[in-house]
Amino acid sequence: MKKGEKRKLELLKIAYKMFLSKGYENTSVDEIIEEAGIAKGTYYYYFESKEQMLEEVIEMMIGQEAEMARQVLSSNLDVVQKILGIMAAFRPAPEEATIENALHQQENALMHNKVLKRLVAEAIPLLSEAAEEGIRQGIFNCDHVPERVKILLIVGNELFDDGNFTENDVTVFIDMAEKLFGAKPGSMEYVKGLIGQMEMQ
């Protein structure tokens, strides 16, 4: 890693920690500069604005999530557990809620859409590989795999994003997943127990 790239990563890590502890809205550029011990000009050399820094902090988070998802994919878990694990890997940790909440602000709507597309682009190849493994094992029977996992990912993110889902939501989600992948009815029923580890209302 080049010196400039290393310095930029250090600034992103400082911002990440401050956004976690104080919240994005309550963290100023001047506070980041002070914490980093740099001149204001140095900050603006790397980042045009605090909004750009937020976007790159989230990019860093997605990169870390993708690495966790790759570890799930290469694990000895069964196919369905891999798919669920990959989806879970791309969900922000509870302590990252302060950063995620900033994306839901109206002024960050464009950034939110951009980040969502980036997340989907990272997750689809990994989920597709897991689904193809299921097809080879005779667990799934379907075509157009990337399109199917895209639908599963978008619905799953929307449904489980804030933990505000019911047991019936999970039942319908599992039924939809079985139909999407051409799995035998009931073959993914045990996923209820895995999802049940998340908070349900």
Short mmCIF file of the C-alpha atoms (twelve columns), coordinates in Angstrom:
data_MODEL
# 
_entry.id   MODEL 
# 
loop_
_atom_site.group_PDB 
_atom_site.id 
_atom_site.type_symbol 
_atom_site.label_atom_id 
_atom_site.label_alt_id 
_atom_site.label_comp_id 
_atom_site.label_asym_id 
_atom_site.label_seq_id 
_atom_site.Cartn_x 
_atom_site.Cartn_y 
_atom_site.Cartn_z 
_atom_site.pdbx_PDB_model_num 
ATOM 1   C CA . MET A 1   0.000   0.000   0.000   1 
ATOM 2   C CA . LYS A 2   1.365   3.417   -0.986  1 
ATOM 3   C CA . LYS A 3   2.046   6.030   1.675   1 
ATOM 4   C CA . GLY A 4   -0.867  8.243   0.548   1 
ATOM 5   C CA . GLU A 5   -3.289  5.298   0.507   1 
ATOM 6   C CA . LYS A 6   -2.136  4.262   3.983   1 
ATOM 7   C CA . ARG A 7   -2.665  7.789   5.303   1 
ATOM 8   C CA . LYS A 8   -6.132  7.972   3.788   1 
ATOM 9   C CA . LEU A 9   -7.057  4.613   5.348   1 
ATOM 10  C CA . GLU A 10  -5.857  5.869   8.741   1 
ATOM 11  C CA . LEU A 11  -8.154  8.905   8.404   1 
ATOM 12  C CA . LEU A 12  -11.079 6.680   7.448   1 
ATOM 13  C CA . LYS A 13  -10.502 4.498   10.510  1 
ATOM 14  C CA . ILE A 14  -10.402 7.585   12.750  1 
ATOM 15  C CA . ALA A 15  -13.644 8.856   11.203  1 
ATOM 16  C CA . TYR A 16  -15.221 5.406   11.552  1 
ATOM 17  C CA . LYS A 17  -14.486 5.312   15.293  1 
ATOM 18  C CA . MET A 18  -15.750 8.869   15.791  1 
ATOM 19  C CA . PHE A 19  -18.925 8.233   13.792  1 
ATOM 20  C CA . LEU A 20  -19.532 5.170   15.992  1 
ATOM 21  C CA . SER A 21  -18.980 6.964   19.280  1 
ATOM 22  C CA . LYS A 22  -20.522 10.364  18.521  1 
ATOM 23  C CA . GLY A 23  -22.687 9.751   15.487  1 
ATOM 24  C CA . TYR A 24  -22.091 11.110  11.998  1 
ATOM 25  C CA . GLU A 25  -24.169 14.259  12.470  1 
ATOM 26  C CA . ASN A 26  -22.420 15.115  15.743  1 
ATOM 27  C CA . THR A 27  -18.897 14.720  14.362  1 
ATOM 28  C CA . SER A 28  -17.357 17.760  12.675  1 
ATOM 29  C CA . VAL A 29  -14.535 17.864  10.151  1 
ATOM 30  C CA . ASP A 30  -12.541 19.985  12.621  1 
ATOM 31  C CA . GLU A 31  -12.857 17.255  15.263  1 
ATOM 32  C CA . ILE A 32  -11.625 14.625  12.808  1 
ATOM 33  C CA . ILE A 33  -8.708  16.863  11.863  1 
ATOM 34  C CA . GLU A 34  -7.842  17.433  15.523  1 
ATOM 35  C CA . GLU A 35  -8.032  13.741  16.354  1 
ATOM 36  C CA . ALA A 36  -5.823  12.890  13.360  1 
ATOM 37  C CA . GLY A 37  -3.342  15.654  14.132  1 
ATOM 38  C CA . ILE A 38  -3.261  16.961  10.563  1 
ATOM 39  C CA . ALA A 39  -3.706  20.284  8.818   1 
ATOM 40  C CA . LYS A 40  -7.071  21.163  7.286   1 
ATOM 41  C CA . GLY A 41  -5.448  21.227  3.848   1 
ATOM 42  C CA . THR A 42  -4.327  17.625  4.299   1 
ATOM 43  C CA . TYR A 43  -7.896  16.557  5.053   1 
ATOM 44  C CA . TYR A 44  -9.266  18.260  1.944   1 
ATOM 45  C CA . TYR A 45  -6.494  16.742  -0.136  1 
ATOM 46  C CA . TYR A 46  -8.074  13.346  0.522   1 
ATOM 47  C CA . PHE A 47  -11.751 14.273  0.937   1 
ATOM 48  C CA . GLU A 48  -13.848 16.963  -0.723  1 
ATOM 49  C CA . SER A 49  -16.372 16.926  2.120   1 
ATOM 50  C CA . LYS A 50  -17.574 15.071  5.195   1 
ATOM 51  C CA . GLU A 51  -20.235 13.452  2.998   1 
ATOM 52  C CA . GLN A 52  -17.533 11.980  0.755   1 
ATOM 53  C CA . MET A 53  -15.733 10.704  3.853   1 
ATOM 54  C CA . LEU A 54  -18.952 9.021   5.042   1 
ATOM 55  C CA . GLU A 55  -19.339 7.336   1.675   1 
ATOM 56  C CA . GLU A 56  -15.766 6.040   1.796   1 
ATOM 57  C CA . VAL A 57  -16.161 4.886   5.407   1 
ATOM 58  C CA . ILE A 58  -19.166 2.841   4.267   1 
ATOM 59  C CA . GLU A 59  -17.153 1.535   1.314   1 
ATOM 60  C CA . MET A 60  -14.548 0.373   3.832   1 
ATOM 61  C CA . MET A 61  -17.290 -1.313  5.880   1 
ATOM 62  C CA . ILE A 62  -18.640 -3.089  2.784   1 
ATOM 63  C CA . GLY A 63  -15.135 -4.310  1.977   1 
ATOM 64  C CA . GLN A 64  -14.841 -5.815  5.456   1 
ATOM 65  C CA . GLU A 65  -18.312 -7.355  5.160   1 
ATOM 66  C CA . ALA A 66  -17.389 -8.877  1.788   1 
ATOM 67  C CA . GLU A 67  -14.318 -10.487 3.347   1 
ATOM 68  C CA . MET A 68  -16.486 -12.037 6.079   1 
ATOM 69  C CA . ALA A 69  -18.909 -13.252 3.394   1 
ATOM 70  C CA . ARG A 70  -16.041 -14.891 1.471   1 
ATOM 71  C CA . GLN A 71  -15.027 -16.727 4.650   1 
ATOM 72  C CA . VAL A 72  -18.605 -18.011 5.013   1 
ATOM 73  C CA . LEU A 73  -18.580 -19.158 1.384   1 
ATOM 74  C CA . SER A 74  -15.343 -21.128 1.850   1 
ATOM 75  C CA . SER A 75  -16.519 -22.697 5.127   1 
ATOM 76  C CA . ASN A 76  -17.914 -26.199 5.698   1 
ATOM 77  C CA . LEU A 77  -21.448 -24.918 6.354   1 
ATOM 78  C CA . ASP A 78  -24.251 -26.421 4.270   1 
ATOM 79  C CA . VAL A 79  -25.467 -24.469 1.257   1 
ATOM 80  C CA . VAL A 80  -28.516 -22.880 2.872   1 
ATOM 81  C CA . GLN A 81  -26.493 -21.805 5.904   1 
ATOM 82  C CA . LYS A 82  -23.916 -20.295 3.559   1 
ATOM 83  C CA . ILE A 83  -26.571 -18.246 1.760   1 
ATOM 84  C CA . LEU A 84  -28.016 -16.984 5.027   1 
ATOM 85  C CA . GLY A 85  -24.527 -16.365 6.431   1 
ATOM 86  C CA . ILE A 86  -23.471 -14.346 3.385   1 
ATOM 87  C CA . MET A 87  -26.609 -12.215 3.641   1 
ATOM 88  C CA . ALA A 88  -25.977 -11.714 7.363   1 
ATOM 89  C CA . ALA A 89  -22.352 -10.723 6.689   1 
ATOM 90  C CA . PHE A 90  -23.525 -7.768  4.628   1 
ATOM 91  C CA . ARG A 91  -25.696 -6.408  7.441   1 
ATOM 92  C CA . PRO A 92  -24.063 -3.680  9.564   1 
ATOM 93  C CA . ALA A 93  -23.161 -4.655  13.115  1 
ATOM 94  C CA . PRO A 94  -25.516 -3.240  15.791  1 
ATOM 95  C CA . GLU A 95  -22.884 -0.756  16.941  1 
ATOM 96  C CA . GLU A 96  -22.684 0.618   13.381  1 
ATOM 97  C CA . ALA A 97  -26.286 1.852   13.528  1 
ATOM 98  C CA . THR A 98  -25.131 5.454   13.977  1 
ATOM 99  C CA . ILE A 99  -23.363 5.291   10.615  1 
ATOM 100 C CA . GLU A 100 -26.177 3.430   8.862   1 
ATOM 101 C CA . ASN A 101 -28.724 5.938   10.189  1 
ATOM 102 C CA . ALA A 102 -26.859 8.768   8.460   1 
ATOM 103 C CA . LEU A 103 -27.607 7.098   5.127   1 
ATOM 104 C CA . HIS A 104 -31.329 7.300   5.814   1 
ATOM 105 C CA . GLN A 105 -31.240 11.094  6.087   1 
ATOM 106 C CA . GLN A 106 -33.056 12.765  3.193   1 
ATOM 107 C CA . GLU A 107 -29.979 14.744  2.143   1 
ATOM 108 C CA . ASN A 108 -28.050 11.466  1.732   1 
ATOM 109 C CA . ALA A 109 -30.670 9.717   -0.431  1 
ATOM 110 C CA . LEU A 110 -28.448 9.604   -3.524  1 
ATOM 111 C CA . MET A 111 -25.566 8.225   -1.495  1 
ATOM 112 C CA . HIS A 112 -27.874 5.624   0.043   1 
ATOM 113 C CA . ASN A 113 -28.902 4.370   -3.406  1 
ATOM 114 C CA . LYS A 114 -25.287 4.299   -4.549  1 
ATOM 115 C CA . VAL A 115 -24.197 2.333   -1.485  1 
ATOM 116 C CA . LEU A 116 -27.084 -0.128  -1.894  1 
ATOM 117 C CA . LYS A 117 -26.066 -0.810  -5.504  1 
ATOM 118 C CA . ARG A 118 -22.470 -1.339  -4.384  1 
ATOM 119 C CA . LEU A 119 -23.551 -3.756  -1.674  1 
ATOM 120 C CA . VAL A 120 -25.734 -5.734  -4.077  1 
ATOM 121 C CA . ALA A 121 -22.896 -5.843  -6.623  1 
ATOM 122 C CA . GLU A 122 -20.533 -7.283  -3.984  1 
ATOM 123 C CA . ALA A 123 -23.003 -9.816  -2.608  1 
ATOM 124 C CA . ILE A 124 -24.507 -11.243 -5.811  1 
ATOM 125 C CA . PRO A 125 -21.400 -13.146 -7.041  1 
ATOM 126 C CA . LEU A 126 -20.872 -14.718 -3.604  1 
ATOM 127 C CA . LEU A 127 -24.521 -15.693 -3.194  1 
ATOM 128 C CA . SER A 128 -24.573 -17.011 -6.770  1 
ATOM 129 C CA . GLU A 129 -21.570 -19.230 -6.079  1 
ATOM 130 C CA . ALA A 130 -23.297 -20.670 -3.015  1 
ATOM 131 C CA . ALA A 131 -26.503 -21.252 -5.008  1 
ATOM 132 C CA . GLU A 132 -24.564 -22.954 -7.822  1 
ATOM 133 C CA . GLU A 133 -23.086 -25.253 -5.184  1 
ATOM 134 C CA . GLY A 134 -26.651 -26.088 -4.166  1 
ATOM 135 C CA . ILE A 135 -27.555 -26.888 -7.779  1 
ATOM 136 C CA . ARG A 136 -24.547 -29.212 -8.124  1 
ATOM 137 C CA . GLN A 137 -25.627 -31.015 -4.947  1 
ATOM 138 C CA . GLY A 138 -29.189 -31.403 -6.215  1 
ATOM 139 C CA . ILE A 139 -30.591 -29.209 -3.422  1 
ATOM 140 C CA . PHE A 140 -31.687 -26.472 -5.838  1 
ATOM 141 C CA . ASN A 141 -33.100 -26.680 -9.333  1 
ATOM 142 C CA . CYS A 142 -33.184 -23.307 -11.094 1 
ATOM 143 C CA . ASP A 143 -31.696 -21.125 -13.806 1 
ATOM 144 C CA . HIS A 144 -30.903 -17.386 -13.942 1 
ATOM 145 C CA . VAL A 145 -29.084 -17.705 -10.627 1 
ATOM 146 C CA . PRO A 146 -27.709 -14.138 -10.311 1 
ATOM 147 C CA . GLU A 147 -31.159 -12.671 -10.888 1 
ATOM 148 C CA . ARG A 148 -32.687 -14.985 -8.290  1 
ATOM 149 C CA . VAL A 149 -30.113 -14.198 -5.616  1 
ATOM 150 C CA . LYS A 150 -30.526 -10.478 -6.364  1 
ATOM 151 C CA . ILE A 151 -34.245 -10.724 -5.577  1 
ATOM 152 C CA . LEU A 152 -33.537 -12.743 -2.413  1 
ATOM 153 C CA . LEU A 153 -30.918 -10.223 -1.283  1 
ATOM 154 C CA . ILE A 154 -33.087 -7.150  -1.864  1 
ATOM 155 C CA . VAL A 155 -36.137 -8.679  -0.172  1 
ATOM 156 C CA . GLY A 156 -34.026 -9.991  2.707   1 
ATOM 157 C CA . ASN A 157 -32.314 -6.656  3.288   1 
ATOM 158 C CA . GLU A 158 -35.615 -4.814  3.232   1 
ATOM 159 C CA . LEU A 159 -37.289 -7.303  5.551   1 
ATOM 160 C CA . PHE A 160 -34.544 -7.817  8.133   1 
ATOM 161 C CA . ASP A 161 -32.809 -4.431  7.946   1 
ATOM 162 C CA . ASP A 162 -34.114 -3.002  11.220  1 
ATOM 163 C CA . GLY A 163 -35.131 -6.209  13.013  1 
ATOM 164 C CA . ASN A 164 -38.793 -5.221  12.731  1 
ATOM 165 C CA . PHE A 165 -40.208 -8.490  11.380  1 
ATOM 166 C CA . THR A 166 -42.594 -11.198 12.555  1 
ATOM 167 C CA . GLU A 167 -42.580 -14.982 12.538  1 
ATOM 168 C CA . ASN A 168 -45.060 -14.927 9.636   1 
ATOM 169 C CA . ASP A 169 -42.644 -12.695 7.699   1 
ATOM 170 C CA . VAL A 170 -39.950 -15.338 8.163   1 
ATOM 171 C CA . THR A 171 -42.330 -18.130 7.071   1 
ATOM 172 C CA . VAL A 172 -43.183 -16.306 3.836   1 
ATOM 173 C CA . PHE A 173 -39.526 -15.410 3.225   1 
ATOM 174 C CA . ILE A 174 -38.500 -19.076 3.518   1 
ATOM 175 C CA . ASP A 175 -41.348 -20.154 1.232   1 
ATOM 176 C CA . MET A 176 -40.259 -17.545 -1.323  1 
ATOM 177 C CA . ALA A 177 -36.614 -18.675 -1.088  1 
ATOM 178 C CA . GLU A 178 -37.572 -22.329 -1.661  1 
ATOM 179 C CA . LYS A 179 -39.604 -21.405 -4.730  1 
ATOM 180 C CA . LEU A 180 -36.878 -19.070 -6.062  1 
ATOM 181 C CA . PHE A 181 -34.252 -21.807 -5.949  1 
ATOM 182 C CA . GLY A 182 -36.504 -24.713 -6.863  1 
ATOM 183 C CA . ALA A 183 -35.895 -26.403 -3.516  1 
ATOM 184 C CA . LYS A 184 -38.233 -29.033 -2.096  1 
ATOM 185 C CA . PRO A 185 -41.029 -27.530 0.043   1 
ATOM 186 C CA . GLY A 186 -39.961 -27.513 3.669   1 
ATOM 187 C CA . SER A 187 -36.285 -28.170 2.885   1 
ATOM 188 C CA . MET A 188 -35.317 -24.704 4.143   1 
ATOM 189 C CA . GLU A 189 -37.679 -24.730 7.111   1 
ATOM 190 C CA . TYR A 190 -34.821 -25.011 9.595   1 
ATOM 191 C CA . VAL A 191 -33.745 -21.507 8.535   1 
ATOM 192 C CA . LYS A 192 -36.474 -20.276 10.900  1 
ATOM 193 C CA . GLY A 193 -34.286 -21.231 13.821  1 
ATOM 194 C CA . LEU A 194 -31.272 -19.429 12.353  1 
ATOM 195 C CA . ILE A 195 -33.223 -16.253 11.591  1 
ATOM 196 C CA . GLY A 196 -34.924 -16.568 14.983  1 
ATOM 197 C CA . GLN A 197 -31.567 -15.734 16.561  1 
ATOM 198 C CA . MET A 198 -32.224 -12.198 15.320  1 
ATOM 199 C CA . GLU A 199 -34.699 -10.088 17.244  1 
ATOM 200 C CA . MET A 200 -38.289 -10.649 16.169  1 
ATOM 201 C CA . GLN A 201 -41.337 -8.624  17.198  1 
# 
